[in-house]
Amino acid sequence: MAKLAAFYSRADENYFGGAYRYIEVGNTEKAAKMVADIIGADLFKIEQKVSYAKDYNTCIAQAKTDLQAKARPELVSMPESLDKYDEIYLGYPNYWGTMPMDVYTFLEAFDWMGKTIHPFCTHKGSGLAGTEKDIAKTAKGAKVAKGLAIHGSSVDSAKPAIEKWCR
């Protein structure tokens, strides 16, 4: 069966080791493209209809508000079905110890019975935190494989670690 690399990623202003800078492609998207290339997966970008702010501090405040409200943002699009996929590589940044709320919107939309989810996240120092457990609780019936945490500011040099994890 086919594989899918589904991911949420944010470009714009990001935090890199004590400094802010604008990027055109988000760290998680870079990692997702590496994953898809290595395993031959289809790509799907999880995008919320109302994007977070371009500046970093406003974005993380919005993400925290969404987390506290247990929001489920509306997405730009969704795959019609995941029936042709048995393995889903799920990428996201770690926001406040969990996934962005739009990733929950994505997970709650499908039947995960018999599927394997391979989580990978980008982070600023918190690793996967509790995201593997969050995925298992949300994507009922899925097997959740051991995840991969990639420090966001190191994603450009993470291909060897991603290759090792994918194999």
Biotite code that builds the C-alpha atoms (Angstrom):
import biotite.structure as struc

atoms = struc.array([
    struc.Atom([0.000, 0.000, 0.000], chain_id="A", res_id=1, res_name="MET", atom_name="CA", element="C"),
    struc.Atom([0.972, 3.618, -0.445], chain_id="A", res_id=2, res_name="ALA", atom_name="CA", element="C"),
    struc.Atom([2.435, 5.822, 2.264], chain_id="A", res_id=3, res_name="LYS", atom_name="CA", element="C"),
    struc.Atom([1.422, 9.350, 3.176], chain_id="A", res_id=4, res_name="LEU", atom_name="CA", element="C"),
    struc.Atom([3.497, 12.094, 4.773], chain_id="A", res_id=5, res_name="ALA", atom_name="CA", element="C"),
    struc.Atom([0.936, 14.484, 6.271], chain_id="A", res_id=6, res_name="ALA", atom_name="CA", element="C"),
    struc.Atom([2.274, 17.545, 8.032], chain_id="A", res_id=7, res_name="PHE", atom_name="CA", element="C"),
    struc.Atom([1.517, 20.906, 9.537], chain_id="A", res_id=8, res_name="TYR", atom_name="CA", element="C"),
    struc.Atom([4.262, 23.489, 9.188], chain_id="A", res_id=9, res_name="SER", atom_name="CA", element="C"),
    struc.Atom([4.595, 27.204, 9.624], chain_id="A", res_id=10, res_name="ARG", atom_name="CA", element="C"),
    struc.Atom([6.987, 29.497, 7.787], chain_id="A", res_id=11, res_name="ALA", atom_name="CA", element="C"),
    struc.Atom([7.179, 33.245, 8.504], chain_id="A", res_id=12, res_name="ASP", atom_name="CA", element="C"),
    struc.Atom([9.013, 34.381, 11.634], chain_id="A", res_id=13, res_name="GLU", atom_name="CA", element="C"),
    struc.Atom([10.586, 31.516, 13.575], chain_id="A", res_id=14, res_name="ASN", atom_name="CA", element="C"),
    struc.Atom([12.903, 31.251, 16.553], chain_id="A", res_id=15, res_name="TYR", atom_name="CA", element="C"),
    struc.Atom([16.430, 29.950, 15.977], chain_id="A", res_id=16, res_name="PHE", atom_name="CA", element="C"),
    struc.Atom([18.763, 29.626, 18.953], chain_id="A", res_id=17, res_name="GLY", atom_name="CA", element="C"),
    struc.Atom([18.080, 32.997, 20.552], chain_id="A", res_id=18, res_name="GLY", atom_name="CA", element="C"),
    struc.Atom([17.182, 34.974, 17.426], chain_id="A", res_id=19, res_name="ALA", atom_name="CA", element="C"),
    struc.Atom([14.108, 35.457, 15.270], chain_id="A", res_id=20, res_name="TYR", atom_name="CA", element="C"),
    struc.Atom([14.198, 35.247, 11.497], chain_id="A", res_id=21, res_name="ARG", atom_name="CA", element="C"),
    struc.Atom([11.777, 34.860, 8.643], chain_id="A", res_id=22, res_name="TYR", atom_name="CA", element="C"),
    struc.Atom([11.789, 31.652, 6.630], chain_id="A", res_id=23, res_name="ILE", atom_name="CA", element="C"),
    struc.Atom([9.884, 30.841, 3.451], chain_id="A", res_id=24, res_name="GLU", atom_name="CA", element="C"),
    struc.Atom([9.531, 27.089, 4.115], chain_id="A", res_id=25, res_name="VAL", atom_name="CA", element="C"),
    struc.Atom([8.737, 25.866, 7.614], chain_id="A", res_id=26, res_name="GLY", atom_name="CA", element="C"),
    struc.Atom([11.025, 23.455, 9.434], chain_id="A", res_id=27, res_name="ASN", atom_name="CA", element="C"),
    struc.Atom([8.437, 20.681, 9.610], chain_id="A", res_id=28, res_name="THR", atom_name="CA", element="C"),
    struc.Atom([7.716, 21.008, 5.893], chain_id="A", res_id=29, res_name="GLU", atom_name="CA", element="C"),
    struc.Atom([11.431, 20.608, 5.156], chain_id="A", res_id=30, res_name="LYS", atom_name="CA", element="C"),
    struc.Atom([11.503, 17.456, 7.300], chain_id="A", res_id=31, res_name="ALA", atom_name="CA", element="C"),
    struc.Atom([8.284, 16.118, 5.709], chain_id="A", res_id=32, res_name="ALA", atom_name="CA", element="C"),
    struc.Atom([9.733, 16.546, 2.225], chain_id="A", res_id=33, res_name="LYS", atom_name="CA", element="C"),
    struc.Atom([12.837, 14.601, 3.306], chain_id="A", res_id=34, res_name="MET", atom_name="CA", element="C"),
    struc.Atom([10.641, 11.830, 4.755], chain_id="A", res_id=35, res_name="VAL", atom_name="CA", element="C"),
    struc.Atom([8.503, 11.651, 1.601], chain_id="A", res_id=36, res_name="ALA", atom_name="CA", element="C"),
    struc.Atom([11.594, 11.509, -0.598], chain_id="A", res_id=37, res_name="ASP", atom_name="CA", element="C"),
    struc.Atom([13.192, 8.730, 1.469], chain_id="A", res_id=38, res_name="ILE", atom_name="CA", element="C"),
    struc.Atom([10.123, 6.485, 1.704], chain_id="A", res_id=39, res_name="ILE", atom_name="CA", element="C"),
    struc.Atom([8.393, 7.408, -1.556], chain_id="A", res_id=40, res_name="GLY", atom_name="CA", element="C"),
    struc.Atom([5.307, 8.858, 0.144], chain_id="A", res_id=41, res_name="ALA", atom_name="CA", element="C"),
    struc.Atom([2.599, 11.180, -1.077], chain_id="A", res_id=42, res_name="ASP", atom_name="CA", element="C"),
    struc.Atom([2.611, 14.580, 0.667], chain_id="A", res_id=43, res_name="LEU", atom_name="CA", element="C"),
    struc.Atom([-0.343, 16.347, 2.282], chain_id="A", res_id=44, res_name="PHE", atom_name="CA", element="C"),
    struc.Atom([-0.005, 19.726, 3.959], chain_id="A", res_id=45, res_name="LYS", atom_name="CA", element="C"),
    struc.Atom([-2.419, 20.316, 6.836], chain_id="A", res_id=46, res_name="ILE", atom_name="CA", element="C"),
    struc.Atom([-3.402, 23.994, 6.623], chain_id="A", res_id=47, res_name="GLU", atom_name="CA", element="C"),
    struc.Atom([-5.883, 25.882, 8.722], chain_id="A", res_id=48, res_name="GLN", atom_name="CA", element="C"),
    struc.Atom([-8.227, 28.313, 6.950], chain_id="A", res_id=49, res_name="LYS", atom_name="CA", element="C"),
    struc.Atom([-7.380, 31.118, 9.363], chain_id="A", res_id=50, res_name="VAL", atom_name="CA", element="C"),
    struc.Atom([-3.596, 31.145, 9.614], chain_id="A", res_id=51, res_name="SER", atom_name="CA", element="C"),
    struc.Atom([-1.683, 32.133, 12.700], chain_id="A", res_id=52, res_name="TYR", atom_name="CA", element="C"),
    struc.Atom([0.081, 35.502, 12.706], chain_id="A", res_id=53, res_name="ALA", atom_name="CA", element="C"),
    struc.Atom([3.341, 35.901, 10.803], chain_id="A", res_id=54, res_name="LYS", atom_name="CA", element="C"),
    struc.Atom([5.276, 37.107, 13.854], chain_id="A", res_id=55, res_name="ASP", atom_name="CA", element="C"),
    struc.Atom([6.462, 34.381, 16.201], chain_id="A", res_id=56, res_name="TYR", atom_name="CA", element="C"),
    struc.Atom([5.295, 35.688, 19.579], chain_id="A", res_id=57, res_name="ASN", atom_name="CA", element="C"),
    struc.Atom([1.766, 36.407, 18.376], chain_id="A", res_id=58, res_name="THR", atom_name="CA", element="C"),
    struc.Atom([1.650, 32.971, 16.733], chain_id="A", res_id=59, res_name="CYS", atom_name="CA", element="C"),
    struc.Atom([2.609, 31.114, 19.892], chain_id="A", res_id=60, res_name="ILE", atom_name="CA", element="C"),
    struc.Atom([0.072, 33.135, 21.903], chain_id="A", res_id=61, res_name="ALA", atom_name="CA", element="C"),
    struc.Atom([-2.629, 32.192, 19.376], chain_id="A", res_id=62, res_name="GLN", atom_name="CA", element="C"),
    struc.Atom([-1.567, 28.546, 19.519], chain_id="A", res_id=63, res_name="ALA", atom_name="CA", element="C"),
    struc.Atom([-1.761, 28.602, 23.319], chain_id="A", res_id=64, res_name="LYS", atom_name="CA", element="C"),
    struc.Atom([-5.252, 30.123, 23.206], chain_id="A", res_id=65, res_name="THR", atom_name="CA", element="C"),
    struc.Atom([-6.356, 27.407, 20.752], chain_id="A", res_id=66, res_name="ASP", atom_name="CA", element="C"),
    struc.Atom([-4.872, 24.718, 23.001], chain_id="A", res_id=67, res_name="LEU", atom_name="CA", element="C"),
    struc.Atom([-6.638, 26.052, 26.086], chain_id="A", res_id=68, res_name="GLN", atom_name="CA", element="C"),
    struc.Atom([-9.933, 26.210, 24.167], chain_id="A", res_id=69, res_name="ALA", atom_name="CA", element="C"),
    struc.Atom([-9.359, 22.720, 22.685], chain_id="A", res_id=70, res_name="LYS", atom_name="CA", element="C"),
    struc.Atom([-10.098, 24.393, 19.342], chain_id="A", res_id=71, res_name="ALA", atom_name="CA", element="C"),
    struc.Atom([-10.462, 22.395, 16.164], chain_id="A", res_id=72, res_name="ARG", atom_name="CA", element="C"),
    struc.Atom([-9.630, 24.902, 13.414], chain_id="A", res_id=73, res_name="PRO", atom_name="CA", element="C"),
    struc.Atom([-11.252, 24.437, 10.036], chain_id="A", res_id=74, res_name="GLU", atom_name="CA", element="C"),
    struc.Atom([-8.784, 23.195, 7.430], chain_id="A", res_id=75, res_name="LEU", atom_name="CA", element="C"),
    struc.Atom([-8.265, 24.447, 3.878], chain_id="A", res_id=76, res_name="VAL", atom_name="CA", element="C"),
    struc.Atom([-8.729, 20.904, 2.554], chain_id="A", res_id=77, res_name="SER", atom_name="CA", element="C"),
    struc.Atom([-8.715, 17.276, 3.591], chain_id="A", res_id=78, res_name="MET", atom_name="CA", element="C"),
    struc.Atom([-7.897, 14.090, 1.745], chain_id="A", res_id=79, res_name="PRO", atom_name="CA", element="C"),
    struc.Atom([-11.115, 12.487, 0.579], chain_id="A", res_id=80, res_name="GLU", atom_name="CA", element="C"),
    struc.Atom([-9.997, 9.234, 2.183], chain_id="A", res_id=81, res_name="SER", atom_name="CA", element="C"),
    struc.Atom([-6.946, 7.556, 3.678], chain_id="A", res_id=82, res_name="LEU", atom_name="CA", element="C"),
    struc.Atom([-8.047, 4.107, 2.502], chain_id="A", res_id=83, res_name="ASP", atom_name="CA", element="C"),
    struc.Atom([-5.114, 3.629, 0.130], chain_id="A", res_id=84, res_name="LYS", atom_name="CA", element="C"),
    struc.Atom([-2.567, 4.305, 2.890], chain_id="A", res_id=85, res_name="TYR", atom_name="CA", element="C"),
    struc.Atom([-1.545, 1.878, 5.593], chain_id="A", res_id=86, res_name="ASP", atom_name="CA", element="C"),
    struc.Atom([1.335, 3.985, 6.901], chain_id="A", res_id=87, res_name="GLU", atom_name="CA", element="C"),
    struc.Atom([1.034, 7.670, 7.673], chain_id="A", res_id=88, res_name="ILE", atom_name="CA", element="C"),
    struc.Atom([4.064, 9.740, 8.627], chain_id="A", res_id=89, res_name="TYR", atom_name="CA", element="C"),
    struc.Atom([2.666, 12.621, 10.649], chain_id="A", res_id=90, res_name="LEU", atom_name="CA", element="C"),
    struc.Atom([4.762, 15.765, 11.043], chain_id="A", res_id=91, res_name="GLY", atom_name="CA", element="C"),
    struc.Atom([4.106, 18.773, 13.251], chain_id="A", res_id=92, res_name="TYR", atom_name="CA", element="C"),
    struc.Atom([5.886, 21.344, 15.375], chain_id="A", res_id=93, res_name="PRO", atom_name="CA", element="C"),
    struc.Atom([5.636, 20.831, 19.115], chain_id="A", res_id=94, res_name="ASN", atom_name="CA", element="C"),
    struc.Atom([3.397, 23.666, 20.364], chain_id="A", res_id=95, res_name="TYR", atom_name="CA", element="C"),
    struc.Atom([3.060, 23.863, 24.140], chain_id="A", res_id=96, res_name="TRP", atom_name="CA", element="C"),
    struc.Atom([3.873, 20.182, 24.662], chain_id="A", res_id=97, res_name="GLY", atom_name="CA", element="C"),
    struc.Atom([1.478, 18.828, 22.053], chain_id="A", res_id=98, res_name="THR", atom_name="CA", element="C"),
    struc.Atom([0.508, 19.129, 18.404], chain_id="A", res_id=99, res_name="MET", atom_name="CA", element="C"),
    struc.Atom([-1.080, 22.220, 16.865], chain_id="A", res_id=100, res_name="PRO", atom_name="CA", element="C"),
    struc.Atom([-4.854, 21.995, 17.138], chain_id="A", res_id=101, res_name="MET", atom_name="CA", element="C"),
    struc.Atom([-5.329, 21.689, 13.384], chain_id="A", res_id=102, res_name="ASP", atom_name="CA", element="C"),
    struc.Atom([-3.455, 18.371, 13.531], chain_id="A", res_id=103, res_name="VAL", atom_name="CA", element="C"),
    struc.Atom([-6.169, 17.186, 15.924], chain_id="A", res_id=104, res_name="TYR", atom_name="CA", element="C"),
    struc.Atom([-8.767, 18.333, 13.350], chain_id="A", res_id=105, res_name="THR", atom_name="CA", element="C"),
    struc.Atom([-7.004, 16.135, 10.786], chain_id="A", res_id=106, res_name="PHE", atom_name="CA", element="C"),
    struc.Atom([-6.689, 13.109, 13.095], chain_id="A", res_id=107, res_name="LEU", atom_name="CA", element="C"),
    struc.Atom([-10.317, 13.245, 14.234], chain_id="A", res_id=108, res_name="GLU", atom_name="CA", element="C"),
    struc.Atom([-11.596, 13.201, 10.641], chain_id="A", res_id=109, res_name="ALA", atom_name="CA", element="C"),
    struc.Atom([-10.536, 9.630, 9.795], chain_id="A", res_id=110, res_name="PHE", atom_name="CA", element="C"),
    struc.Atom([-10.859, 6.005, 10.802], chain_id="A", res_id=111, res_name="ASP", atom_name="CA", element="C"),
    struc.Atom([-7.396, 4.856, 11.870], chain_id="A", res_id=112, res_name="TRP", atom_name="CA", element="C"),
    struc.Atom([-8.150, 1.172, 12.399], chain_id="A", res_id=113, res_name="MET", atom_name="CA", element="C"),
    struc.Atom([-5.337, -0.959, 10.993], chain_id="A", res_id=114, res_name="GLY", atom_name="CA", element="C"),
    struc.Atom([-3.079, 1.975, 10.142], chain_id="A", res_id=115, res_name="LYS", atom_name="CA", element="C"),
    struc.Atom([0.362, 2.829, 11.526], chain_id="A", res_id=116, res_name="THR", atom_name="CA", element="C"),
    struc.Atom([1.241, 6.421, 12.349], chain_id="A", res_id=117, res_name="ILE", atom_name="CA", element="C"),
    struc.Atom([4.904, 7.399, 12.441], chain_id="A", res_id=118, res_name="HIS", atom_name="CA", element="C"),
    struc.Atom([5.077, 10.743, 14.292], chain_id="A", res_id=119, res_name="PRO", atom_name="CA", element="C"),
    struc.Atom([7.858, 13.259, 13.767], chain_id="A", res_id=120, res_name="PHE", atom_name="CA", element="C"),
    struc.Atom([8.099, 16.718, 15.196], chain_id="A", res_id=121, res_name="CYS", atom_name="CA", element="C"),
    struc.Atom([10.234, 19.794, 15.121], chain_id="A", res_id=122, res_name="THR", atom_name="CA", element="C"),
    struc.Atom([10.828, 21.532, 18.414], chain_id="A", res_id=123, res_name="HIS", atom_name="CA", element="C"),
    struc.Atom([12.831, 24.174, 20.237], chain_id="A", res_id=124, res_name="LYS", atom_name="CA", element="C"),
    struc.Atom([13.950, 21.881, 23.061], chain_id="A", res_id=125, res_name="GLY", atom_name="CA", element="C"),
    struc.Atom([10.946, 19.885, 24.250], chain_id="A", res_id=126, res_name="SER", atom_name="CA", element="C"),
    struc.Atom([11.265, 16.917, 21.901], chain_id="A", res_id=127, res_name="GLY", atom_name="CA", element="C"),
    struc.Atom([8.168, 14.821, 21.287], chain_id="A", res_id=128, res_name="LEU", atom_name="CA", element="C"),
    struc.Atom([6.833, 15.622, 24.789], chain_id="A", res_id=129, res_name="ALA", atom_name="CA", element="C"),
    struc.Atom([3.518, 13.743, 25.101], chain_id="A", res_id=130, res_name="GLY", atom_name="CA", element="C"),
    struc.Atom([2.607, 13.793, 21.430], chain_id="A", res_id=131, res_name="THR", atom_name="CA", element="C"),
    struc.Atom([2.886, 10.047, 20.837], chain_id="A", res_id=132, res_name="GLU", atom_name="CA", element="C"),
    struc.Atom([0.319, 9.453, 23.598], chain_id="A", res_id=133, res_name="LYS", atom_name="CA", element="C"),
    struc.Atom([-1.844, 12.311, 22.279], chain_id="A", res_id=134, res_name="ASP", atom_name="CA", element="C"),
    struc.Atom([-1.872, 10.697, 18.836], chain_id="A", res_id=135, res_name="ILE", atom_name="CA", element="C"),
    struc.Atom([-2.759, 7.272, 20.286], chain_id="A", res_id=136, res_name="ALA", atom_name="CA", element="C"),
    struc.Atom([-5.687, 8.803, 22.213], chain_id="A", res_id=137, res_name="LYS", atom_name="CA", element="C"),
    struc.Atom([-6.953, 10.734, 19.206], chain_id="A", res_id=138, res_name="THR", atom_name="CA", element="C"),
    struc.Atom([-6.369, 8.286, 16.333], chain_id="A", res_id=139, res_name="ALA", atom_name="CA", element="C"),
    struc.Atom([-8.155, 5.344, 17.900], chain_id="A", res_id=140, res_name="LYS", atom_name="CA", element="C"),
    struc.Atom([-7.263, 2.000, 16.363], chain_id="A", res_id=141, res_name="GLY", atom_name="CA", element="C"),
    struc.Atom([-3.941, 3.160, 14.949], chain_id="A", res_id=142, res_name="ALA", atom_name="CA", element="C"),
    struc.Atom([-0.624, 1.706, 15.926], chain_id="A", res_id=143, res_name="LYS", atom_name="CA", element="C"),
    struc.Atom([1.672, 4.588, 16.889], chain_id="A", res_id=144, res_name="VAL", atom_name="CA", element="C"),
    struc.Atom([5.306, 3.869, 16.065], chain_id="A", res_id=145, res_name="ALA", atom_name="CA", element="C"),
    struc.Atom([8.285, 5.373, 17.866], chain_id="A", res_id=146, res_name="LYS", atom_name="CA", element="C"),
    struc.Atom([8.527, 9.010, 16.862], chain_id="A", res_id=147, res_name="GLY", atom_name="CA", element="C"),
    struc.Atom([11.384, 11.257, 15.821], chain_id="A", res_id=148, res_name="LEU", atom_name="CA", element="C"),
    struc.Atom([12.105, 14.664, 17.328], chain_id="A", res_id=149, res_name="ALA", atom_name="CA", element="C"),
    struc.Atom([14.155, 17.119, 15.276], chain_id="A", res_id=150, res_name="ILE", atom_name="CA", element="C"),
    struc.Atom([15.462, 20.354, 16.750], chain_id="A", res_id=151, res_name="HIS", atom_name="CA", element="C"),
    struc.Atom([13.921, 23.012, 14.504], chain_id="A", res_id=152, res_name="GLY", atom_name="CA", element="C"),
    struc.Atom([17.094, 24.990, 13.966], chain_id="A", res_id=153, res_name="SER", atom_name="CA", element="C"),
    struc.Atom([18.901, 21.772, 12.916], chain_id="A", res_id=154, res_name="SER", atom_name="CA", element="C"),
    struc.Atom([16.401, 20.509, 10.354], chain_id="A", res_id=155, res_name="VAL", atom_name="CA", element="C"),
    struc.Atom([18.600, 21.414, 7.384], chain_id="A", res_id=156, res_name="ASP", atom_name="CA", element="C"),
    struc.Atom([21.221, 18.931, 8.599], chain_id="A", res_id=157, res_name="SER", atom_name="CA", element="C"),
    struc.Atom([18.768, 16.286, 9.856], chain_id="A", res_id=158, res_name="ALA", atom_name="CA", element="C"),
    struc.Atom([18.619, 14.075, 6.747], chain_id="A", res_id=159, res_name="LYS", atom_name="CA", element="C"),
    struc.Atom([20.931, 11.347, 8.171], chain_id="A", res_id=160, res_name="PRO", atom_name="CA", element="C"),
    struc.Atom([18.782, 11.079, 11.324], chain_id="A", res_id=161, res_name="ALA", atom_name="CA", element="C"),
    struc.Atom([15.592, 11.063, 9.272], chain_id="A", res_id=162, res_name="ILE", atom_name="CA", element="C"),
    struc.Atom([16.990, 8.332, 6.978], chain_id="A", res_id=163, res_name="GLU", atom_name="CA", element="C"),
    struc.Atom([17.947, 6.203, 9.986], chain_id="A", res_id=164, res_name="LYS", atom_name="CA", element="C"),
    struc.Atom([14.479, 6.661, 11.539], chain_id="A", res_id=165, res_name="TRP", atom_name="CA", element="C"),
    struc.Atom([12.687, 5.851, 8.270], chain_id="A", res_id=166, res_name="CYS", atom_name="CA", element="C"),
    struc.Atom([14.594, 2.585, 7.813], chain_id="A", res_id=167, res_name="ARG", atom_name="CA", element="C"),
])
